[in-house]
Amino acid sequence: MPWTTEQVIALAPDPGAAKAGRELASERRWTGLGRSDVALWGECKGSAATPYQAEVDLSETEPAFKCSCPSRKFPCKHALGLFLIYAARPAALQEAQPPDWVQAWLESRKAKAEKAAAPKKPAQPVDPEKAAAQAAQRAERRNARALEGVEELNLWLHDLLREGLAELPRRPQSFWAVIAAHMVDAQVPGLARMVGDLSTIPNSGPGWPDRMLARLGRLQLLLEAARKVEELERGLQAEVRGALGFNESKEDVLSEGELVTDEWLVLGRVVTLDERLKSQRTWLRGKTTRRPCLVLDFAAGALALDQSLMTGTRFEGDVRFYPGSKPVRGLVANRRGEYTKLETLGGDDSVESALNAYASMLAASPFFDRAPMSLENVLPHSDAGGWFVVDANGVAVRLAGGPACWRIMSMSGGRRMAVFGEWDGVRLSPLSALAGGEFANLQWLRP
């Protein structure tokens, strides 16, 4: 399937790289543009004396990138610019045999792949009893540290409530960062993320105290559940541990997780960045089962996030779900055939149906703070109260606002359309939209 501009932008490591890549997606900035069945290449004029040589390997499901520039981002702005030119105007790249510098890279990649696939020497035998004992000791130590973190956050939460909410808008970022760092040290990254989310609420506009109290109540419920996790039924135990940041290994999930076979719609993606770690949430939905699936990916430093799931596409395949009461997080275990273009977002025709689905998810696990919501046949609307999408019954859902809303409005042009995003119980943060056959990835347009 041909690449679209939105799909290429989704490969960018951050919004800054996406913006810079767009600026370089002009043929006048390039020389020697070319393409073959398996590669793209070109030389981009930059600040250096010699042009930067950028190349893209398209021989596998997931594209690979290389550039002679000193950037530590993968793909860099030059590789993105080259790929964007190809996605928008393939004829701008002349069909030809790859030049020597491209051919050398392609051959080195092929050699590395063959070496990785070669049989490896058998590992030294491991005493299973000793390995099990060591694993049990590690788990016990982590559980103890996690419980210490839970108790510390519980005390901090009670202190915050005793002091009241009025001063929170004037609190420095360090007020939140210190306790979040303690949660990381306690090996409960889920709690650290929740504290980080709390820090964004006090200055988020009218009604923030209500939103803060709702989030604090959900966090307190999780802390109480964590203290009594052994008393909960097995599925709920898994939900609590997952919310704290304990996760099953991918190997265990792929071998033992609940198997669901369907045609999966790749609806939207969110990438968040901090100083040490990039995280990515990719949302899928089964066309027949209507089962939502959240695929998480993490990358440290300059490592690239997995981009094999392309938003705006669909594929036949198998998904394995992590354990839980009504699990949402999963992994793609097997994909059959090629990606094809999305023709629908597989959403609900009314806001009422979407909210009922959200209520069902919340009843099964009250510990998540965002849920997928896909709405069909809605109209965007804005007034003094903010941005909304309105269904055929006149029922509205508030949008989080920002540049994505302007994109939705322009796509609609007065027509009904489909919108997908993350619902936090109050507002919908749009991640993608579909109107008149045009799919828009709104990830990089979020404020």
Number of C-alpha atoms within 10 A of each C-alpha: 8 12 15 18 18 19 21 21 24 24 23 26 23 18 17 11 21 21 16 16 25 19 15 21 23 15 17 9 16 21 15 14 21 23 22 15 12 13 20 25 30 28 22 25 17 13 8 8 7 10 17 20 21 26 29 24 21 15 13 9 12 13 17 17 19 18 21 14 17 8 12 10 15 21 25 23 26 32 30 29 30 29 29 25 21 24 18 14 14 16 12 14 20 14 14 12 13 19 12 9 11 21 13 12 15 19 11 12 14 13 12 11 11 10 11 10 9 9 7 8 6 6 6 6 6 8 8 9 9 10 11 11 11 12 12 12 12 11 12 12 11 16 16 13 16 24 17 14 23 23 15 15 22 16 11 13 14 12 11 14 11 9 10 10 14 10 10 16 14 9 12 10 11 11 11 17 15 12 19 22 18 17 25 17 14 21 21 25 20 18 27 26 17 19 22 17 14 17 20 14 18 20 13 12 8 9 11 16 17 11 18 18 14 13 19 18 12 16 23 18 13 23 22 13 18 21 12 11 18 11 11 13 11 13 15 23 20 21 27 22 19 20 22 24 18 18 14 14 9 15 9 11 20 19 11 13 19 15 18 17 16 18 20 29 30 23 29 29 25 18 20 13 14 9 7 9 13 20 15 19 16 20 28 29 23 22 18 11 12 15 14 20 24 21 19 18 16 16 15 14 12 14 14 17 19 14 19 11 25 25 27 26 22 25 21 19 17 18 26 23 24 26 23 21 17 17 21 21 21 25 20 18 18 12 15 10 8 12 20 15 20 20 16 21 27 21 20 18 17 20 23 14 13 18 16 11 16 18 15 13 18 17 12 15 18 17 22 18 16 15 20 26 22 25 24 24 18 25 22 27 18 15 7 5 7 11 21 22 26 20 22 14 11 11 13 19 20 19 23 21 18 14 12 24 23 15 15 24 18 12 20 19 12 11 13 20 26 26 30 25 27 22 23 18 15 11 16 25 26 27 25 24 29 23 21 12 12 12 25 23 23 25 21 21 15 16 10
